[in-house]
Amino acid sequence: MFVRVGFHITVNCWAPTAMVTLLQIREGREADFRRLEIFAADPAVPVHNYRDLFGNACRRFVAPAGDLTLTSDAVLEVDDEPEVYPLDAEQHAVADLPDACLVFLMGSRYCETDNLSQIAWDLFGHIAPGWPRVQAISDFVHGRITFDYQAARSSRTAYNAYQECTGVCRDYAHLAIALCRAMNIPARYVNGYLGDIHVPLRLPMDFSAWCEVYLGGAWRPIDPRNNMPRIGRIAIAYGRDAADVAMITSFAPHGLTSFLVWAEEVRAPAFALAVHG
């Protein structure tokens, strides 16, 4: 199956403004590209590429005063079957975890494990460690939070989401991450593309947030907002929480003039036209 992903984002700055974006598909999918990413800035600006502490691909530039439009478009081949949950994946003892996992056991800006530790053990301490415990956490978060774009706010933490029972995909991810970490399961925040492929269309397309947990020697995706296997999940960046993977970081005020994201299945003829057209 082919999936076309990309964005068209216009920001407006009052004066030349330094910016960093995390909008490039994370490495590891190179073999899946059927049309490499086409990125452009209008007006054109010099762009410096680098990797952050988590290996995410960043673009650094100075946006001019006025409008700046960023666009990207790519086609990848993905499995046409929903992802498979690793039902037998085991939880590692903390002493046996790789060093790189330890940072994803600790509290962070939006995932305050200290406020949720006792709650987590009361809710999930009796459940078998490993995937059964992770699935129980995902089920709980899915049922605890009601999705509401109108209730979105950038300052909401995992504990706030637990108390308020409302939020958007990042709030589902933050609460699940904090609960997993409280149970000594390494968990990290991921943002990326997730189209409504073979599921009912519900909301305008946006970037999506989910989690990954370290079980059975590998990082495994969980998605407490949707809480079901999906098709075409494509990661852009990961970190401890949303603070590490902001799509656009500006070092002076800016406004968002337009925001369009796509992640959609394309048939072979459409793909051929896109490649040659």
Stockholm file with secondary structure:
# STOCKHOLM 1.0

chainA/1-277         MFVRVGFHITVNCWAPTAMVTLLQIREGREADFRRLEIFAADPAVPVHNYRDLFGNACRRFVAPAGDLTLTSDAVLEVDDEPEVYPLDAEQHAVADLPDACLVFLMGSRYCETDNLSQIAWDLFGHIAPGWPRVQAISDFVHGRITFDYQAARSSRTAYNAYQECTGVCRDYAHLAIALCRAMNIPARYVNGYLGDIHVPLRLPMDFSAWCEVYLGGAWRPIDPRNNMPRIGRIAIAYGRDAADVAMITSFAPHGLTSFLVWAEEVRAPAFALAVHG
#=GR chainA/1-277 SS CEEEEEEEEEEEESSCEEEEECCSCCTTCGGGEEEEEEEEEESCCCCEEEECTTCCEEEEEEECSEEEEEEEEEEEECCSSCCCCCTTCCCCCGGGSCGGGGGGGSCCSSCCHHHHHHHHHHHHTTSCTTHHHHHHHHHHHHHHCEECGGGCCTTCCHHHHHHHCEECHHHHHHHHHHHHHHTTCCEEEEEEECCCTTSCCCSCCCCEEEEEEEETTEEEEECTTTCSCCSCCEEEEEESSGGGCCSEEESSCEEEEEEEEEEEEECHHHHHHHHHC
#=GC SS_cons         CEEEEEEEEEEEESSCEEEEECCSCCTTCGGGEEEEEEEEEESCCCCEEEECTTCCEEEEEEECSEEEEEEEEEEEECCSSCCCCCTTCCCCCGGGSCGGGGGGGSCCSSCCHHHHHHHHHHHHTTSCTTHHHHHHHHHHHHHHCEECGGGCCTTCCHHHHHHHCEECHHHHHHHHHHHHHHTTCCEEEEEEECCCTTSCCCSCCCCEEEEEEEETTEEEEECTTTCSCCSCCEEEEEESSGGGCCSEEESSCEEEEEEEEEEEEECHHHHHHHHHC
//
